[in-house]
Structures are given as C-alpha cells and as structure tokens.
C-alpha cells in the first residue's frame, strides 16, 4: 500500500510541475504571441480549469478589479506551488 501512495504522490507532483510550467509559459507567451497561437491556446486550455475557481472566488471582490495584476492567476500559481511543497511532507 505504501508503494501505491508513493506512486500517486509522485504522479500528482509531476502534474503540478506540468501545470506550473504551462502557467509560466502562458505568462511569457502573452508578451510575444497572440491568443490564437497554438502553444498559447494549449497553455490556456491546460491552465484555465485550475485558474477558473480562483476567478469565481475573486470576482466577488470589486476592489480587485482595479489592480493591474491577474490576482486569481497568482493565487492559483501560489496554491499549486504550496501543494507541491506540502505533498511530499504528507506522503
């Protein structure tokens, strides 16, 4: 059973790493390519399901609309990073 938990934890860590990489690529690509670019479309398709719950939560706070940063994006990235750091501690 311990081996199964280890395999599951490593799979989740790999998925978190891929999501973080796609989120980072999305930030960099938005300065150089348009939304219709194949790589940009892929990054948006992969990362938006993770960011969407944060967008719903933060849409309730009208004061955040004036901030020039994408706060839900940053919150999703930080949450993924924290999950990636804390997961090995739990397993």
C-alpha positions in Angstrom: 0.0 0.0 0.0 2.9 2.3 0.7 4.2 1.9 -2.8 0.8 2.9 -4.2 0.8 6.1 -2.1 4.3 6.9 -3.3 3.3 6.4 -7.0 0.2 8.5 -6.5 2.2 11.3 -4.8 4.8 11.4 -7.5 2.2 11.4 -10.2 0.4 14.4 -8.5 3.8 16.2 -8.1 4.5 15.6 -11.8 1.1 17.0 -12.8 1.7 20.0 -10.6 5.0 20.6 -12.2 3.5 20.4 -15.7 0.8 22.9 -14.6 3.3 25.3 -13.2 5.4 25.1 -16.3 2.3 25.8 -18.5 1.3 28.7 -16.3 4.8 30.1 -16.6 4.8 29.6 -20.4 1.4 31.3 -20.6 2.8 34.4 -18.8 5.9 34.6 -21.1 4.0 33.8 -24.3 1.4 36.6 -23.7 4.1 39.2 -24.4 5.2 37.6 -27.7 2.3 35.8 -29.4 -1.4 36.3 -29.8 -4.2 34.3 -28.2 -4.7 32.2 -31.4 -1.2 30.8 -31.3 -1.2 27.0 -31.0 1.1 26.9 -28.0 -0.7 29.7 -26.2 -4.1 28.0 -26.9 -2.7 24.8 -25.4 -1.4 26.6 -22.3 -4.7 28.4 -21.8 -6.7 25.1 -22.2 -4.5 23.3 -19.7 -4.3 26.1 -17.1 -7.7 27.7 -17.2 -9.6 24.9 -15.4 -7.2 25.4 -12.5 -7.5 29.2 -12.5 -11.3 29.3 -13.0 -12.3 28.5 -9.4 -10.0 31.3 -8.2 -11.6 33.7 -10.8 -15.0 32.9 -9.4 -13.9 33.4 -5.8 -12.1 36.7 -6.5 -14.8 38.1 -8.8 -16.8 38.8 -5.6 -14.3 41.4 -4.6 -14.8 44.6 -6.7 -11.7 46.3 -5.3 -9.5 43.7 -7.1 -10.8 44.9 -10.5 -8.6 48.0 -10.2 -5.4 46.0 -9.6 -3.3 45.7 -12.8 -2.3 42.1 -11.9 -4.2 38.9 -12.5 -4.8 38.1 -8.8 -6.7 34.8 -9.5 -3.8 33.6 -11.7 -1.2 34.4 -9.0 -3.4 32.8 -6.3 -3.7 29.6 -8.4 0.1 29.5 -9.0 0.9 30.1 -5.3 -1.6 27.4 -4.3 -0.1 24.9 -6.8 3.4 25.7 -5.5 2.3 25.2 -1.9 0.6 22.0 -2.7 3.8 20.8 -4.5 5.9 21.7 -1.4 3.5 20.2 1.1 2.6 17.0 -0.7 6.0 15.3 -0.1 5.7 16.1 3.6 2.3 14.4 3.8 3.3 11.2 2.0 
